Amino acid sequence: MPESNSYSLAPLQGFTDFVFRSCYHRVFGDIQAYYIPYISFGPGNKIRNSQLRDLLPENNMDIPVIPQILCSNAEEMHRLAEIVKNYGYTKLNLNMGCPYPMATNRGRGSALLENRDELKQIFDHLFSNFQFEVSLKFRAGMTDENSIFELIPILKDYPFSKLIFHPRTADQLYKGSANRELYARFVQEINLPIVYNGDLNTPADLEQIRQLNPTQSEWMLGRGILSDPFLIRKIDHRLPEIQQQRELKREFHDSIFEEYQRQFSDQGQVLMKMKAFWSYFANSFSNPSKAFKPVKKASSLAKFKTNYPEIFHNFEL
Ligand SMILES: Cc1cc2nc3c(=O)[nH]c(=O)nc-3n(C[C@H](O)[C@H](O)[C@H](O)COP(=O)(O)O)c2cc1C
């Protein structure tokens, strides 16, 4: 891999929150940009507290974060972008990839890829009324992956700082696999540097994409990092020796657990967050489904505290 590889953390609502991001950055720190999961308007035109908390500058000190918004039209975009601007951020990411009907039925996320007039209004309004460095994260359309090629002239018309492409259609949700050949064809046709996202779980995954697109150097990683916090070190051939790996992994886990306990007074909420964390983190142990069991079956935070040390003891690689 060339030295110029650069990595960003994908936004995963409920998983890559500020606790995860800050602990990862402190313990591993090999990521250039951490995308904050989207903010959007929910019932009563309100943004969920958890989304706002994740955006607060005091929760993102000294970390290179990029806020993301999920909107359906220029008016919604404007109100969300104002919030991001008022917090002092200078970068903004637009979510045009969310595949879930809850978003797409309201014209948000991937649905915007099929609504070209709305799309252009959003872009026009954003670039003429705000000074953000704007990036765009998108999928390969709603149902027909070839429809994404029709967007190329529009995407080239605006000064996006980055285009991040996850080559799956919305109706695939997370099933099947990301279409790497489609990605390579898209890059060739658009002829701009693009960030690749989707199913990067091993160094070999990056190699295979580079075989199709030799100049690929920008990567956004999501579930791969949640499942293996050493993934980037493996890709860059910087994996420390086994004892240090164990220590770093334990330090990472313990700092996340400590921080959730500081953030939430409700023990049930801490347990829920730790279960979500472990649902991926267990993959970094020798027998993932067995390793996850003691966490999954913990019915209280006290039981979790008793159960998790045995996982490090019994399933550590
Ligand atoms: C639980 C979950 C939550 C996600 N939340 C977001 C989000 O808030 N914003 C976004 O752009 N993508 C979101 N995604 C998509 C990821 O950012 C990423 O595009 C996708 O997981 C593919 O990359 P990966 O295979 O490296 O994980 C989410 C995905 C999952 C599984």
The ligand as an SDF file (V2000), in Angstrom:
LIG
                    3D

 31 33  0  0  0  0  0  0  0  0999 V2000
  -26.1140    0.6150   12.3140 C   0  0  0  0  0  0  0  0  0  0  0  0
  -25.6830    1.5110   11.1880 C   0  0  0  0  0  0  0  0  0  0  0  0
  -25.8420    2.8850   11.3060 C   0  0  0  0  0  0  0  0  0  0  0  0
  -25.4430    3.7460   10.2590 C   0  0  0  0  0  0  0  0  0  0  0  0
  -25.6020    5.1090   10.3930 N   0  0  0  0  0  0  0  0  0  0  0  0
  -25.2090    5.9200    9.3610 C   0  0  0  0  0  0  0  0  0  0  0  0
  -25.2980    7.3510    9.4710 C   0  0  0  0  0  0  0  0  0  0  0  0
  -25.7010    7.9330   10.4810 O   0  0  0  0  0  0  0  0  0  0  0  0
  -24.8960    8.0880    8.3910 N   0  0  0  0  0  0  0  0  0  0  0  0
  -24.3960    7.5010    7.2470 C   0  0  0  0  0  0  0  0  0  0  0  0
  -24.0350    8.2060    6.2990 O   0  0  0  0  0  0  0  0  0  0  0  0
  -24.2840    6.1660    7.1430 N   0  0  0  0  0  0  0  0  0  0  0  0
  -24.6530    5.3790    8.1640 C   0  0  0  0  0  0  0  0  0  0  0  0
  -24.4620    4.0320    8.0570 N   0  0  0  0  0  0  0  0  0  0  0  0
  -23.7320    3.4930    6.8730 C   0  0  0  0  0  0  0  0  0  0  0  0
  -22.2240    3.4470    7.1580 C   0  0  0  0  0  0  0  0  0  0  0  0
  -21.6970    4.7470    7.3300 O   0  0  0  0  0  0  0  0  0  0  0  0
  -21.4660    2.7760    5.9860 C   0  0  0  0  0  0  0  0  0  0  0  0
  -21.7420    3.4820    4.8150 O   0  0  0  0  0  0  0  0  0  0  0  0
  -21.8520    1.3190    5.8010 C   0  0  0  0  0  0  0  0  0  0  0  0
  -21.8670    0.6340    7.0390 O   0  0  0  0  0  0  0  0  0  0  0  0
  -20.8930    0.6130    4.8410 C   0  0  0  0  0  0  0  0  0  0  0  0
  -19.5580    0.7010    5.3070 O   0  0  0  0  0  0  0  0  0  0  0  0
  -18.8670   -0.5050    6.1610 P   0  0  0  0  0  0  0  0  0  0  0  0
  -19.1110   -1.7720    5.3850 O   0  0  0  0  0  0  0  0  0  0  0  0
  -17.4270   -0.1060    6.2250 O   0  0  0  0  0  0  0  0  0  0  0  0
  -19.5320   -0.5430    7.4860 O   0  0  0  0  0  0  0  0  0  0  0  0
  -24.8740    3.1810    9.0740 C   0  0  0  0  0  0  0  0  0  0  0  0
  -24.6980    1.7960    8.9920 C   0  0  0  0  0  0  0  0  0  0  0  0
  -25.0930    0.9510   10.0100 C   0  0  0  0  0  0  0  0  0  0  0  0
  -24.8800   -0.5430    9.8620 C   0  0  0  0  0  0  0  0  0  0  0  0
  1  2  1  0
  2  3  1  0
  2 30  2  0
  3  4  2  0
  4  5  1  0
  4 28  1  0
  5  6  2  0
  6  7  1  0
  6 13  1  0
  7  8  2  0
  7  9  1  0
  9 10  1  0
 10 11  2  0
 10 12  1  0
 12 13  2  0
 13 14  1  0
 14 15  1  0
 14 28  1  0
 15 16  1  0
 16 17  1  0
 16 18  1  0
 18 19  1  0
 18 20  1  0
 20 21  1  0
 20 22  1  0
 22 23  1  0
 23 24  1  0
 24 25  2  0
 24 26  1  0
 24 27  1  0
 28 29  2  0
 29 30  1  0
 30 31  1  0
M  END
$$$$
